[in-house]
Each structure stands twice: as C-alpha cells, then as structure tokens.
Amino acid sequence: MRDRKTEVAGKLKVTEPRRIQAASSEVVRDINRRIVLNLIRTRHPISRADLARLCGLQRSTVSLIVEQLIQESWVIEGPTGRLPRGRRPTFLRLNDERVIIGVDIRPVQTTVALADANGKFTSREVLATPSDPATAVDELIQCIHRIVASCRGKKIEGIGISLPGRFDQRADRLVFAPNLKWPDFDIRNPIMEATGLEVELENAANACVLATVWFDRVEEGRNLVVVTVSEGIGTGILANGQLLRGLHGMAGEFGHVPLDSKGPICGCGGRGCWEVFASNRAALRYYLESGSGAGGLSFTDLLSLADQGDIRAAGALDTMAHYLGRGMRMIVAGLAPERIVVVGELTRSWHRFGPVIESEVRAQVLPGGCAPRVIPAHEDGMARLRGTVALILQKDFGEQV
C-alpha cells in the first residue's frame, strides 16, 4: 500500500526552491516610480522631502525618480516653500501639458472632452449619438481630430471611452448594449487607426468605479458597488480592491435581472428587469400612467415638477425609489459591499430618494449581515468621463483597483 504522504504529494504541483526568482531591479524601480508618481498626483504640491517621508524611500532614491519624471515631462517643479531655516523646498506637481481625451457615449448624446492628469476638464463637445455605430464612430473621429488640433503641442496620452454596455476586451467588440441598440461592433480599432492614439474602452458603471477610486479619494472600503441610474441601470463592482469584469466583460448586469417575469418588456428582450422598474425611463412611465397627460418630459423636468409640488411627479419618483432599494437587495445579499455609491441625476434630489432606498435595503438584510452605506455621488455628471481619464492613466500610474 502506497504511503499516504507519497500519494498526496503525487497530486500536488511542487515548486522547487531554485526556480523561484526574486523581483528584478527593473521591477522594483518601476514599483517605486509608480508610488512616487501617485503620491505627487494625490498630494501635490509636495516636496521631495515629504515624498521620501511618505513612501519610506531614501531621499537620494526619491530624487533620482523625480528627476526621471521631470525628464519624461510627467512632473514639473513649482514654487519654493518657506522654512524657519535651511534650504527652501521646491514643490512638485503633475504637468498639465499631459492630457487625455475622454469620451462618454450615451443613447441620446455623446460627450468628448479633454482633461489633464488630475481629471480637470478644459474643453468639451457634445454630439447627438447616431443609431448606426459606423456613422457614430466616423463623427466621433472627426470630433477627436478637432480636439487634437486644439491641443497645441500638448502630449495626448490616449483616448478613454465609456459605453452604456459591455465591451469584450479580448474580442475587441461591443457585445451587449440594449439601451444603445448597437449590434456587435468593433469601436476601438477604427478610432486607433484614424487617430494614431491608444484607445481603451470600459462599461459606464465600471468607469464610475474607476472615477470613485482615482479621483474621489476613497479612504475606506475595498468592497463597493457603483449603481448608475439613467436610461437604464448599470452596476460596477469593486471586490477586495479589484474591479470585476467577468467572462466577456459581463459581470455586474444586475439591471437585467428580472424582478417580475410578467413586467414590462426590457431593452434586453426580457421582461420585468430591474431597470424597467427603477430607471429614469421607468419614473417617466409612472408619471404618464398616473394620468398626467404630459409627454416629452425629461427626467430633470420630472425632478423639477416634484419640487414644485406636483403630486403625480412626486409619486412617480417615490415608486422609482422603492424599486431602486428593492433591487439593491440583490447586490447586498450577493456581494455584501461596504457601500453602494449611486450615480445619476436623481442624486440632485437625494432628500427624496435616499431615505426610501435606505429603508428598502435595511428591510431585508440577512441574519449576521449589515446594511451597507448608500451614498450619493454628488457630481456634475462627469463621473463617467473622469473614469475614462483613469482608464488611460493606469498604464503609467499603475492600476488602483
């Protein structure tokens, strides 16, 4: 009879110690470079001495890295500080001349903007989104050329694109965009070929996760879910500090989980999906069904009517809020996030939505669990665009998620 230890060992892959290699000096230098670059990004203006103190590296090492970053035009020296005695420190900051083009594609309109490495936008152009993807890409390329021409010698790092659907990174194809209603289509390569710039694409909700981690200075939580509420509902998932994309980039499609199999038809072809009950379009449908007789309204109009005392508008928004909270129960039970960040126009009226959503979420927390914090992203509608900036910066700054 074979010895039990021998049998077990035979089933295991054994790694011989001599085959284990330490990280090369180039890898270590790259890690240290990214640490210093990110500290300058998040703490600027900052001195070399403060950089060394924060990252734990020797001052001579920090100085060498900083000089390299200055030569690469990532970092520039700013004003000098004041000290009671000794040499005055020179403050460092990112170079505003390194820029990124961000594109936010939505069913109705597409926004193309230019931003610096800090996520500050300096110009913006809005286009109507054509129903034909080939036409849309052609118009987008023309817009990008106009922005490139206006850059006047600035170094363009690349183009980040946010999509209201799922993009398969391996196949280079848009594979699921029910609200956009575009077929399976290659967006990246035609734009790369026409502009000569690097192009990265990401789902809109995932872009909002990137924006939250990169630019909103998240101080806590490696487990959060971003819920984007607009024409539909999207979810981006940060689990254990990692952005989840799943097979073919399809992770997180909670908006297309049915809440009622006999409910209204969804853009995905199913019935009663979460988004047909809890999206902006759903609220507008509730308002019309209440007998208001007012067509052609936008969601912003509906928010204004509710604030002006329109009972039907307030009721439509209340129904939407209840369904949002009920749908979030799936997220809480399945992912147990520390927080849920809500992005969308509804955050302007969080006093109306917040208490209802939080109550619905707390009503069905599993034994042993706890309700996550539900936080509105009080922003200017630029979260997706900021996410596209982070998407491009990752290649130099390292992935933050």
C-alpha positions, 0 to 999 in steps of 0.5 A: 500500500502506497504511503499516504504522504507519497500519494498526496504529494503525487497530486500536488504541483511542487515548486522547487526552491531554485526556480523561484526568482526574486523581483528584478531591479527593473521591477522594483524601480518601476514599483517605486516610480509608480508610488512616487508618481501617485503620491505627487498626483494625490498630494501635490504640491509636495516636496521631495522631502515629504515624498521620501517621508511618505513612501519610506524611500531614501531621499537620494532614491526619491530624487533620482525618480523625480528627476526621471519624471521631470525628464519624461515631462510627467512632473514639473517643479513649482514654487519654493516653500518657506522654512524657519531655516535651511534650504527652501523646498521646491514643490512638485506637481503633475504637468498639465501639458499631459492630457487625455481625451475622454469620451462618454457615449450615451443613447441620446448624446455623446460627450468628448472632452479633454482633461489633464492628469488630475481629471480637470476638464478644459474643453468639451463637445457634445454630439447627438449619438447616431443609431448606426455605430459606423456613422457614430464612430466616423463623427466621433473621429472627426470630433477627436481630430478637432480636439487634437488640433486644439491641443497645441503641442500638448502630449495626448496620452490616449483616448478613454471611452465609456459605453452604456454596455459591455465591451469584450476586451479580448474580442475587441467588440461591443457585445451587449448594449440594449439601451444603445441598440448597437449590434456587435461592433468593433469601436476601438480599432477604427478610432486607433487607426484614424487617430494614431492614439491608444484607445481603451474602452470600459462599461459606464458603471465600471468607469464610475468605479474607476472615477470613485477610486482615482479621483474621489479619494476613497479612504475606506472600503475595498468592497463597493458597488457603483449603481448608475441610474439613467436610461437604464441601470448599470452596476460596477463592482469593486471586490477586495480592491479589484474591479470585476469584469467577468467572462466577456466583460459581463459581470455586474448586469444586475439591471437585467435581472428580472424582478417580475417575469410578467413586467414590462418588456426590457431593452434586453428582450426580457421582461420585468428587469430591474431597470424597467422598474427603477430607471429614469425611463421607468419614473417617466412611465409612472408619471404618464400612467398616473394620468398626467397627460404630459409627454416629452418630459425629461427626467430633470423636468420630472425632478423639477415638477416634484419640487414644485409640488406636483403630486403625480411627479412626486409619486412617480419618483417615490415608486422609482425609489422603492424599486431602486432599494428593492433591487439593491437587495440583490447586490447586498445579499450577493456581494455584501459591499461596504457601500453602494455609491449611486450615480445619476441625476436623481442624486440632485434630489437625494432628500427624496430618494435616499431615505426610501432606498435606505429603508428598502435595503435595511428591510431585508438584510440577512441574519449576521449581515449589515446594511451597507452605506448608500451614498450619493455621488454628488457630481456634475455628471462627469463621473463617467468621463473622469473614469475614462481619464483613469482608464488611460492613466493606469498604464503609467500610474499603475492600476488602483483597483 
